[in-house]
Amino acid sequence: MTITGAVVLYAIVWFVTLFVVMPLRTRTQEEENHVVPGTPPGAPAHEEVGRIAWITTLFATPVWALIAAIILSGWIGIADLDFFGRLNR
């Protein structure tokens, strides 16, 4: 795996983890009984971008390390993912 591949893999894992972490423990404006005019009732009541980013990083880093270790060890290679026999290796 190249450095570029590792960075791309980390970005993918981080963003997938972000979309999993984002709705956790988020209170909506409707639940807080304070809907700002012009916003939907399901909008978050408080901005917690920094906390969500840190939690995402804490979960994404070990997942990325595990996936990178599997790729670098050779347990799973591109030939293992060739389900239709198109690589002819």
KEKE-3310 file (N, C-alpha, C; in steps of 0.2 Angstrom, whole numbers, plus 5000, padded with zeros to 4 digits):
npx = (5004:5003:5008:4999:4988:4986:4982:4970:4962:4961:4954:4942:4937:4936:4926:4915:4914:4911:4898:4891:4893:4888:4873:4872:4867:4862:4852:4837:4830:4816:4815:4821:4812:4813:4812:4820:4814:4812:4820:4821:4811:4818:4832:4848:4850:4861:4877:4890:4902:4916:4917:4911:4920:4931:4927:4924:4937:4944:4937:4939:4953:4958:4951:4955:4968:4967:4962:4972:4982:4978:4978:4991:4997:4994:4984:4971:4970:4970:4967:4958:4947:4942:4929:4922:4932:4940:4953:4962:4973)
npy = (4994:5011:5027:5037:5028:5024:5036:5039:5028:5030:5042:5038:5028:5037:5046:5037:5033:5045:5047:5038:5041:5054:5055:5050:5053:5066:5080:5086:5101:5101:5092:5099:5109:5122:5128:5136:5149:5146:5135:5117:5107:5095:5099:5099:5104:5110:5115:5103:5100:5099:5090:5079:5076:5073:5061:5053:5052:5045:5032:5029:5028:5016:5006:5009:5006:4992:4988:4992:4984:4971:4972:4975:4963:4954:4945:4947:4949:4958:4948:4940:4947:4946:4942:4938:4933:4942:4946:4936:4930)
npz = (5000:4996:5001:4997:4995:5008:5014:5007:5010:5024:5024:5018:5028:5039:5035:5033:5046:5052:5048:5054:5068:5069:5071:5084:5101:5098:5100:5094:5088:5090:5101:5111:5112:5106:5092:5080:5070:5052:5051:5050:5061:5065:5065:5072:5089:5096:5091:5089:5083:5085:5095:5089:5079:5085:5092:5081:5075:5085:5084:5071:5068:5074:5067:5054:5055:5058:5045:5036:5041:5038:5024:5021:5027:5018:5019:5013:4996:4980:4971:4979:4979:4966:4960:4948:4939:4931:4931:4928:4935)
capx = (5000:5007:5006:4993:4983:4984:4978:4963:4959:4959:4948:4935:4935:4935:4920:4910:4913:4908:4891:4889:4894:4884:4867:4872:4866:4860:4846:4834:4826:4809:4815:4823:4806:4815:4813:4822:4811:4816:4824:4816:4811:4823:4838:4851:4849:4867:4883:4895:4906:4922:4916:4909:4926:4936:4925:4925:4944:4945:4935:4941:4960:4960:4948:4959:4974:4966:4961:4978:4986:4975:4980:4999:4999:4993:4978:4966:4973:4965:4964:4953:4941:4940:4923:4920:4938:4942:4960:4966:4980)
capy = (5000:5017:5032:5039:5023:5024:5042:5038:5023:5033:5047:5034:5025:5042:5049:5032:5033:5051:5047:5033:5044:5060:5055:5048:5058:5072:5082:5090:5107:5099:5089:5104:5114:5128:5128:5143:5151:5146:5129:5112:5104:5090:5101:5099:5110:5113:5113:5099:5098:5097:5083:5073:5075:5069:5054:5050:5051:5040:5026:5028:5026:5008:5003:5010:5002:4985:4986:4992:4978:4965:4973:4974:4957:4949:4940:4948:4953:4959:4942:4937:4951:4945:4937:4937:4931:4946:4948:4931:4929)
capz = (5000:4995:5006:4995:4996:5015:5016:5004:5015:5031:5023:5017:5034:5043:5033:5035:5054:5054:5046:5060:5074:5069:5074:5091:5106:5095:5102:5089:5091:5093:5107:5116:5113:5104:5085:5077:5064:5046:5051:5051:5068:5066:5065:5079:5094:5097:5087:5092:5077:5087:5099:5084:5075:5090:5093:5074:5074:5090:5082:5064:5068:5075:5061:5048:5057:5056:5038:5033:5043:5034:5017:5021:5028:5012:5020:5008:4991:4975:4968:4983:4978:4959:4960:4941:4936:4926:4932:4925:4938)
cpx = (5005:5004:4999:4987:4981:4980:4971:4959:4957:4954:4942:4933:4933:4928:4914:4909:4909:4900:4887:4888:4889:4878:4867:4872:4865:4853:4843:4831:4819:4810:4817:4817:4808:4817:4814:4818:4815:4820:4819:4817:4816:4830:4842:4850:4855:4872:4888:4900:4913:4922:4915:4916:4931:4934:4926:4933:4946:4943:4938:4948:4961:4956:4952:4966:4973:4965:4968:4983:4984:4978:4987:5001:4998:4987:4973:4970:4968:4963:4958:4946:4938:4935:4921:4926:4940:4949:4964:4973:4981)
cpy = (5006:5022:5036:5035:5023:5030:5042:5033:5026:5038:5043:5031:5031:5045:5044:5032:5039:5050:5042:5037:5050:5060:5053:5054:5065:5074:5087:5096:5106:5096:5094:5110:5121:5128:5135:5144:5150:5139:5123:5109:5099:5092:5100:5105:5114:5110:5109:5096:5095:5091:5078:5071:5071:5062:5050:5048:5045:5033:5024:5025:5019:5004:5003:5006:4994:4983:4987:4986:4972:4966:4972:4967:4952:4944:4941:4952:4954:4953:4939:4941:4950:4940:4935:4934:4935:4948:4943:4930:4922)
cpz = (5000:5001:5004:4996:5004:5017:5013:5008:5021:5030:5022:5024:5039:5042:5035:5042:5056:5053:5051:5066:5075:5072:5081:5096:5104:5097:5097:5093:5094:5100:5113:5116:5111:5097:5083:5071:5057:5046:5053:5059:5070:5066:5072:5083:5095:5093:5091:5087:5080:5091:5094:5080:5079:5091:5086:5073:5079:5088:5075:5064:5069:5069:5055:5049:5056:5049:5035:5035:5039:5027:5017:5022:5022:5013:5015:5002:4985:4971:4972:4981:4970:4959:4953:4937:4930:4926:4929:4928:4939)
residu = (MET:THR:ILE:THR:GLY:ALA:VAL:VAL:LEU:TYR:ALA:ILE:VAL:TRP:PHE:VAL:THR:LEU:PHE:VAL:VAL:MET:PRO:LEU:ARG:THR:ARG:THR:GLN:GLU:GLU:GLU:ASN:HIS:VAL:VAL:PRO:GLY:THR:PRO:PRO:GLY:ALA:PRO:ALA:HIS:GLU:GLU:VAL:GLY:ARG:ILE:ALA:TRP:ILE:THR:THR:LEU:PHE:ALA:THR:PRO:VAL:TRP:ALA:LEU:ILE:ALA:ALA:ILE:ILE:LEU:SER:GLY:TRP:ILE:GLY:ILE:ALA:ASP:LEU:ASP:PHE:PHE:GLY:ARG:LEU:ASN:ARG)
# end
